[in-house]
Amino acid sequence: MFRNPMRICLLAFLLLVCLLSLVAADEQHIIADVKAFFETQNVTRQAELVRRIKADPAYRRARVGEYLHRAPLFDDLEPGHKRIDVALSESRKLPVTLRIPKGYSPSRPYPLLYVLHCSGCDAQWSIRFGERLLRDKVDKYVIAAPAGYGPQDFYPCETSAILRTIKKSVHIDSDRVWVTGYSAGGCSSWALAVLQPDEFTAAIPVAGSLYIGPQTPAFLANMAHTYVLNVWGAKDNLPGWDADKVGIAESNRQLRAEVQRLGLPVDSHEYPNLGHGGVMPPRELLMPALKRRREHHPQQVHHTFQHPCQAKAYWLERNMKQGELASRRPAPLDQRPGENVNRAIERALDSQRGVLRGVIEEQTIRIDAKNAEEITVWIGDGMIDWQKPVRVLMDDHEVFNDTIEPDLSVCLTQAARTRDFDRLRWAGLIVRAAAPAELVTGATTVQETPDED
């Protein structure tokens, strides 16, 4: 009966199909529980759902990212333009236009092109710019265009809130998010590349320049793991956002020399015959940039920040406290006699600048910080060996030395908080100076943004 090889192969195939169907059917219960987890804020109910998921015979920890992407958390949207309003505070909302591609399906994640408009332009201009960039690939992407966005020094917490709201509205692949913009949008793209680098796969500033105050050079090392494609015209003499009014072209030449000296992942392209208008990224550089994926857990993190809501990079995060303000203007502002108010603000921001540093050396994690009283060290797959003890040193003081178990409750809670289903956090350690570190649980509260000024 079983001597026929074709019959044996057919039976084996049918058995495999049956097994896969059974697994898929069992996983539907898990996926339904994941959805229910996202729909409740009740910690007791969330804990019950986690226990039920883990007890399911079909549960596999390695498949949790897939469960998250398969959960029906998103609405079915018609192709075209959709407006969403992002609540940035009790008094300020920001409209964001989404371009939903043809054939959009809420069941699969899409890469996101986040486009910042030029001065005097609007969201529709940004959408058209994104379409010109992507050309025949445009319906493989979601394009997002905030209207009336603010510069990072005025509204430092704006971008994180916008990205979270987008990811709640549309199914996004968090490993494939690019920021781009023209002119003022190019300047803002640069600012995001250095102030919030781990939010993006890459930045593509066009006809813009980098300037976030006199302390700009201190932030360049933030880009160690985030690719930048910088494009400008050689005859672009319009002033960028720098205090010395250096033209955009010259500013970018100086920056090109500095990033080369530091060995940062920046490609610079200068069009010899163009000024401020008509600049577009060359296809031979743009297309490889769009094939990149975001870094997850680099072994070394060095992140300089101005504001608490920008104090997070990869697996390090400065925890915010109640009473911290999302303000550009530090209070009290010590404005010296005859001093320009912007210079006083820059000087104040320079004094409150903070740094997060971390190094992973096998099972040892070394961290130190400036202007960060409480830090969370997030642990994801690939960072450590879960079977061996982990040693954490804060300023050379041992604050933790024990094994850590991946916690599904922490993973789902953080996925719901960040809307990032691709860089999963399975554990966390809260570090306060030399005190013993505290394990994060599913019930740990994380303040997402500072209080409104």
C-alpha positions as CSV (number, residue, x, y, z in Angstrom):
1,M,0.0,0.0,0.0
2,F,2.8,2.4,0.9
3,R,5.3,1.4,-1.7
4,N,4.1,4.1,-4.1
5,P,6.4,7.1,-3.5
6,M,3.8,9.5,-5.0
7,R,1.1,8.2,-2.7
8,I,3.4,8.6,0.4
9,C,4.2,12.2,-0.6
10,L,0.6,13.0,-1.1
11,L,-0.4,11.5,2.3
12,A,2.4,13.4,4.0
13,F,1.3,16.6,2.4
14,L,-2.3,16.1,3.4
15,L,-1.2,15.4,7.0
16,L,0.9,18.6,7.1
17,V,-2.0,20.6,5.8
18,C,-4.3,19.2,8.5
19,L,-1.7,19.9,11.2
20,L,-1.2,23.5,10.0
21,S,-5.0,24.0,9.8
22,L,-5.3,22.8,13.4
23,V,-2.5,25.1,14.6
24,A,-4.0,28.0,12.7
25,A,-7.4,27.3,14.2
26,D,-5.9,27.2,17.7
27,E,-4.0,30.4,17.2
28,Q,-7.3,32.2,16.4
29,H,-8.1,32.0,20.2
30,I,-4.7,33.5,21.0
31,I,-5.2,36.3,18.4
32,A,-8.7,37.0,19.8
33,D,-7.2,37.3,23.3
34,V,-4.5,39.6,22.0
35,K,-7.2,41.9,20.6
36,A,-9.1,41.8,23.9
37,F,-5.9,42.8,25.7
38,F,-5.6,45.9,23.5
39,E,-9.3,46.7,24.1
40,T,-9.1,46.9,27.9
41,Q,-7.2,49.1,30.4
42,N,-8.1,46.9,33.3
43,V,-4.9,45.4,34.7
44,T,-6.7,42.4,36.2
45,R,-8.4,41.6,33.0
46,Q,-5.1,42.0,31.1
47,A,-3.4,39.6,33.5
48,E,-6.2,37.0,33.0
49,L,-5.8,37.3,29.2
50,V,-2.0,36.8,29.5
51,R,-2.5,33.6,31.6
52,R,-5.0,32.3,29.0
53,I,-2.7,32.9,26.1
54,K,0.3,31.2,27.8
55,A,-1.8,28.2,28.7
56,D,-3.0,27.7,25.1
57,P,-1.2,24.6,23.7
58,A,-0.7,26.5,20.4
59,Y,1.1,29.4,22.1
60,R,4.7,30.0,20.9
61,R,6.7,33.0,22.2
62,A,8.6,33.3,19.0
63,R,5.3,34.0,17.2
64,V,4.0,36.9,19.4
65,G,5.0,39.5,16.8
66,E,3.0,37.6,14.2
67,Y,0.0,37.4,16.6
68,L,0.1,41.1,17.0
69,H,0.2,41.8,13.3
70,R,-2.7,39.2,12.7
71,A,-4.9,40.6,15.4
72,P,-7.9,42.6,13.9
73,L,-6.9,45.9,15.5
74,F,-7.4,48.2,12.4
75,D,-10.3,49.3,10.4
76,D,-10.7,48.5,6.7
77,L,-10.0,51.9,5.0
78,E,-10.9,53.0,1.5
79,P,-8.0,54.1,-0.8
80,G,-7.5,57.9,-0.9
81,H,-6.9,60.6,1.6
82,K,-8.0,60.3,5.2
83,R,-7.6,63.0,7.9
84,I,-6.9,62.2,11.5
85,D,-6.6,64.7,14.3
86,V,-3.8,64.2,16.8
87,A,-4.4,65.5,20.3
88,L,-1.1,66.9,21.4
89,S,-2.5,68.6,24.6
90,E,-5.8,69.7,26.0
91,S,-5.6,72.9,23.9
92,R,-3.8,71.8,20.7
93,K,-4.7,69.3,18.0
94,L,-2.7,68.7,14.8
95,P,-4.4,67.5,11.6
96,V,-2.5,64.7,9.7
97,T,-3.5,63.6,6.2
98,L,-2.9,59.9,5.4
99,R,-2.7,58.6,1.9
100,I,-4.2,55.1,2.0
101,P,-2.8,53.1,-0.9
102,K,-4.9,51.2,-3.5
103,G,-5.6,47.6,-2.3
104,Y,-5.0,48.6,1.4
105,S,-5.6,45.6,3.7
106,P,-5.7,46.1,7.5
107,S,-4.5,42.5,7.9
108,R,-0.9,43.3,6.9
109,P,1.6,46.0,7.9
110,Y,2.7,48.8,5.5
111,P,5.9,50.9,5.4
112,L,5.3,54.5,6.3
113,L,6.7,57.7,4.6
114,Y,6.4,60.6,7.0
115,V,6.6,63.8,5.0
116,L,7.1,67.3,6.5
117,H,6.0,70.2,4.3
118,C,8.1,73.2,3.4
119,S,7.4,76.7,4.8
120,G,4.1,78.0,3.4
121,C,3.1,74.6,2.0
122,D,0.4,72.2,3.3
123,A,-0.4,68.5,3.7
124,Q,-1.5,68.1,0.1
125,W,1.9,69.4,-1.0
126,S,3.5,66.8,1.2
127,I,1.4,64.0,-0.2
128,R,2.4,65.0,-3.8
129,F,6.0,65.2,-2.8
130,G,5.8,61.7,-1.3
131,E,4.1,60.4,-4.5
132,R,7.0,61.9,-6.6
133,L,9.5,60.2,-4.4
134,L,7.9,56.7,-4.5
135,R,6.7,56.8,-8.1
136,D,5.5,53.3,-9.1
137,K,6.0,52.0,-5.6
138,V,3.6,54.5,-4.0
139,D,0.8,52.0,-3.5
140,K,3.1,49.8,-1.4
141,Y,3.3,52.6,1.2
142,V,1.2,54.7,3.5
143,I,2.1,58.4,3.3
144,A,1.5,60.6,6.4
145,A,1.6,64.4,6.2
146,P,1.1,66.6,9.3
147,A,-0.1,70.1,8.6
148,G,1.2,73.0,10.6
149,Y,3.7,70.9,12.5
150,G,6.1,72.7,14.8
151,P,9.9,72.9,14.9
152,Q,11.4,70.5,17.4
153,D,12.6,73.2,19.8
154,F,9.0,74.6,20.1
155,Y,7.2,71.3,20.2
156,P,9.6,68.6,21.3
157,C,7.0,65.9,22.1
158,E,5.0,66.3,18.9
159,T,6.4,63.7,16.7
160,S,6.1,60.7,19.1
161,A,2.4,61.5,19.7
162,I,1.8,61.8,15.9
163,L,3.5,58.5,15.1
164,R,1.6,56.7,17.9
165,T,-1.7,58.0,16.6
166,I,-0.9,57.0,13.0
167,K,0.0,53.5,14.2
168,K,-3.4,53.2,15.9
169,S,-5.2,54.3,12.7
170,V,-3.3,52.3,10.1
171,H,-1.4,49.0,10.2
172,I,2.3,50.1,10.0
173,D,5.5,48.1,9.9
174,S,7.6,49.9,12.6
175,D,10.8,48.6,11.1
176,R,10.1,50.6,7.9
177,V,9.4,54.2,8.8
178,W,11.1,57.0,6.9
179,V,11.0,60.8,7.5
180,T,11.5,63.2,4.7
181,G,10.7,66.8,3.8
182,Y,11.7,69.7,1.6
183,S,13.3,73.0,2.7
184,A,11.9,73.7,6.2
185,G,10.7,70.1,6.1
186,G,14.2,69.0,5.3
187,C,15.5,70.9,8.3
188,S,12.9,69.2,10.5
189,S,13.8,65.8,9.0
190,W,17.4,66.4,10.1
191,A,16.3,67.4,13.6
192,L,14.3,64.2,14.0
193,A,17.2,62.1,12.7
194,V,19.3,63.3,15.6
195,L,16.8,63.9,18.3
196,Q,14.6,60.8,17.8
197,P,16.7,58.4,15.7
198,D,15.2,55.1,16.8
199,E,11.7,56.1,15.6
200,F,12.9,55.9,12.0
201,T,14.6,53.5,9.6
202,A,16.2,56.5,7.8
203,A,15.8,60.2,7.2
204,I,15.9,61.8,3.7
205,P,16.2,65.6,4.2
206,V,16.0,67.5,0.9
207,A,17.1,71.1,0.5
208,G,17.4,71.6,4.2
209,S,20.1,71.9,6.9
210,L,20.7,70.7,10.4
211,Y,20.6,73.2,13.3
212,I,19.2,72.7,16.7
213,G,21.2,75.4,18.5
214,P,24.9,76.1,19.2
215,Q,25.1,72.6,20.7
216,T,24.3,70.8,17.5
217,P,27.6,69.0,17.2
218,A,26.9,67.3,20.6
219,F,23.9,65.5,19.0
220,L,25.6,64.0,15.9
221,A,26.6,60.7,17.6
222,N,22.9,60.0,18.0
223,M,22.7,59.0,14.3
224,A,25.2,56.1,14.7
225,H,22.4,53.6,13.8
226,T,20.1,55.7,11.6
227,Y,20.9,56.2,8.0
228,V,20.5,59.6,6.4
229,L,20.4,60.5,2.7
230,N,21.1,64.3,2.5
231,V,20.4,66.0,-0.8
232,W,20.8,69.7,-1.7
233,G,21.8,72.1,-4.6
234,A,25.3,73.6,-4.8
235,K,23.8,77.0,-5.5
236,D,21.4,77.0,-2.5
237,N,22.3,80.1,-0.7
238,L,19.1,80.4,1.3
239,P,19.8,80.5,5.0
240,G,19.0,77.4,6.9
241,W,18.0,77.3,10.6
242,D,21.5,78.2,11.8
243,A,22.2,81.4,13.8
244,D,25.0,82.5,11.6
245,K,22.8,82.5,8.5
246,V,25.2,80.2,6.6
247,G,23.6,79.2,3.3
248,I,22.1,75.7,3.1
249,A,24.7,74.5,0.6
250,E,27.7,75.6,2.7
251,S,26.1,74.4,5.9
252,N,25.7,70.9,4.3
253,R,29.3,70.9,3.0
254,Q,30.5,71.6,6.6
255,L,28.2,68.9,7.9
256,R,29.3,66.4,5.3
257,A,32.9,66.8,6.4
258,E,31.9,66.3,10.1
259,V,29.8,63.2,9.6
260,Q,32.6,61.7,7.5
261,R,35.1,62.4,10.2
262,L,32.8,60.7,12.8
263,G,32.1,57.8,10.5
264,L,28.3,58.2,10.6
265,P,25.9,56.4,8.1
266,V,25.2,59.5,6.0
267,D,25.2,59.7,2.2
268,S,25.5,63.3,0.9
269,H,24.5,64.3,-2.6
270,E,25.1,67.8,-4.0
271,Y,23.6,68.8,-7.4
272,P,26.2,71.1,-8.9
273,N,23.8,73.2,-11.1
274,L,20.8,73.5,-8.8
275,G,19.8,76.0,-6.2
276,H,16.9,75.7,-3.6
277,G,14.3,74.4,-6.1
278,G,13.9,71.3,-8.1
279,V,16.0,69.0,-5.9
280,M,15.0,65.4,-5.6
281,P,17.0,62.4,-4.2
282,P,18.8,60.4,-6.9
283,R,17.1,57.0,-7.6
284,E,20.4,55.1,-7.2
285,L,20.6,56.3,-3.6
286,L,16.9,56.5,-2.8
287,M,15.9,53.0,-3.7
288,P,18.6,51.3,-1.5
289,A,17.5,53.6,1.4
290,L,13.9,52.4,1.0
291,K,15.1,48.8,1.3
292,R,16.6,49.3,4.8
293,R,15.1,48.2,8.1
294,R,15.4,49.8,11.5
295,E,18.1,48.8,14.0
296,H,16.6,46.9,17.0
297,H,19.2,46.5,19.8
298,P,22.6,48.0,19.0
299,Q,25.3,46.9,21.4
300,Q,26.2,50.6,22.0
301,V,23.8,53.5,22.5
302,H,24.9,57.1,22.9
303,H,21.9,59.4,22.9
304,T,22.0,63.1,23.8
305,F,18.6,64.8,24.4
306,Q,17.2,68.3,25.2
307,H,13.7,67.3,26.6
308,P,12.5,64.4,28.6
309,C,10.2,63.1,25.8
310,Q,13.2,62.8,23.5
311,A,15.2,60.9,26.1
312,K,14.7,57.4,24.6
313,A,16.8,55.4,22.2
314,Y,16.5,51.7,21.3
315,W,16.8,49.9,24.7
316,L,17.3,52.9,27.0
317,E,14.6,55.3,28.2
318,R,14.7,58.1,30.7
319,N,11.5,57.9,32.8
320,M,9.4,61.1,33.0
321,K,8.0,62.4,36.2
322,Q,4.8,64.2,36.9
323,G,5.3,68.0,36.8
324,E,7.8,67.9,33.9
325,L,6.7,70.4,31.3
326,A,6.7,69.9,27.5
327,S,8.0,73.4,27.1
328,R,10.5,75.0,24.7
329,R,11.1,77.8,27.3
330,P,12.7,76.4,30.4
331,A,11.3,78.0,33.6
332,P,12.5,80.1,35.0
333,L,14.3,81.6,32.0
334,D,17.4,83.5,33.0
335,Q,17.6,86.2,30.3
336,R,20.7,88.3,30.8
337,P,20.6,92.1,30.1
338,G,20.7,92.8,26.4
339,E,20.5,89.1,25.5
340,N,18.2,87.9,22.7
341,V,15.4,85.7,24.1
342,N,16.3,82.9,21.7
343,R,19.9,82.9,22.8
344,A,18.7,82.7,26.5
345,I,16.5,79.7,25.6
346,E,19.4,78.0,23.8
347,R,21.7,78.6,26.8
348,A,19.1,77.2,29.1
349,L,18.5,74.1,26.9
350,D,22.3,73.6,26.8
351,S,22.4,73.5,30.6
352,Q,19.6,70.9,30.8
353,R,20.9,68.7,28.0
354,G,21.1,65.1,29.1
355,V,22.8,61.9,27.9
356,L,22.0,58.2,27.9
357,R,24.9,55.8,27.3
358,G,24.8,52.0,27.3
359,V,27.0,49.1,26.3
360,I,26.0,45.4,26.0
361,E,29.0,43.1,26.7
362,E,27.6,39.5,26.5
363,Q,25.6,39.2,29.8
364,T,26.8,42.6,31.2
365,I,25.0,45.8,30.5
366,R,26.8,49.0,31.4
367,I,24.9,52.3,31.6
368,D,25.5,55.8,32.7
369,A,23.5,59.0,32.3
370,K,23.4,62.8,32.7
371,N,20.2,64.5,33.8
372,A,18.3,61.3,34.1
373,E,17.4,60.3,37.6
374,E,15.4,57.2,36.6
375,I,16.1,55.0,33.6
376,T,14.4,51.9,32.2
377,V,16.6,49.3,30.5
378,W,14.4,47.4,28.0
379,I,15.4,43.8,27.2
380,G,14.5,42.2,23.8
381,D,15.4,39.0,22.1
382,G,19.0,39.0,20.8
383,M,20.3,41.3,23.6
384,I,21.0,38.6,26.2
385,D,21.0,34.8,26.8
386,W,17.7,34.4,28.8
387,Q,19.1,31.2,30.4
388,K,22.1,33.0,32.1
389,P,22.3,35.7,34.8
390,V,22.4,39.3,33.6
391,R,24.6,41.9,35.3
392,V,23.6,45.6,35.1
393,L,26.0,48.3,36.1
394,M,25.0,51.9,36.6
395,D,28.0,54.2,36.8
396,D,30.1,51.1,37.7
397,H,27.7,50.3,40.6
398,E,26.1,46.8,40.3
399,V,22.4,47.3,40.5
400,F,21.2,43.9,39.2
401,N,22.7,40.4,38.9
402,D,20.2,37.6,38.2
403,T,18.4,35.8,35.5
404,I,15.5,37.5,33.7
405,E,12.5,35.7,32.3
406,P,10.7,37.1,29.2
407,D,7.3,38.4,30.4
408,L,4.4,38.2,28.0
409,S,2.5,40.8,30.1
410,V,5.3,43.3,29.7
411,C,5.6,42.5,26.0
412,L,1.9,43.1,25.3
413,T,1.7,46.2,27.6
414,Q,4.6,47.9,25.8
415,A,3.3,46.9,22.4
416,A,0.0,48.6,23.3
417,R,1.8,51.6,24.6
418,T,4.2,52.2,21.7
419,R,2.2,50.5,18.9
420,D,5.5,48.9,17.9
421,F,4.9,45.3,17.0
422,D,8.3,44.7,15.5
423,R,10.8,45.5,18.2
424,L,9.3,43.7,21.1
425,R,10.2,44.4,24.7
426,W,10.1,41.3,26.8
427,A,11.5,42.7,30.1
428,G,12.6,45.9,31.7
429,L,14.7,47.1,34.6
430,I,14.1,50.4,36.3
431,V,17.4,51.9,37.5
432,R,17.6,54.7,40.0
433,A,21.2,55.7,40.6
434,A,23.0,53.0,42.6
435,A,19.9,51.5,44.2
436,P,18.9,47.9,43.3
437,A,17.1,47.8,40.0
438,E,13.4,47.0,39.9
439,L,11.8,44.7,37.4
440,V,9.1,46.1,35.1
441,T,5.7,44.3,35.3
442,G,2.6,44.5,33.1
443,A,1.1,46.9,35.7
444,T,4.1,49.3,35.7
445,T,2.8,52.8,34.6
446,V,5.0,54.7,32.2
447,Q,4.2,58.5,31.7
448,E,4.2,58.9,28.0
449,T,4.5,62.7,27.7
450,P,5.3,65.6,30.0
451,D,2.5,67.7,31.4
452,E,1.2,70.6,29.3
453,D,2.9,73.9,29.9
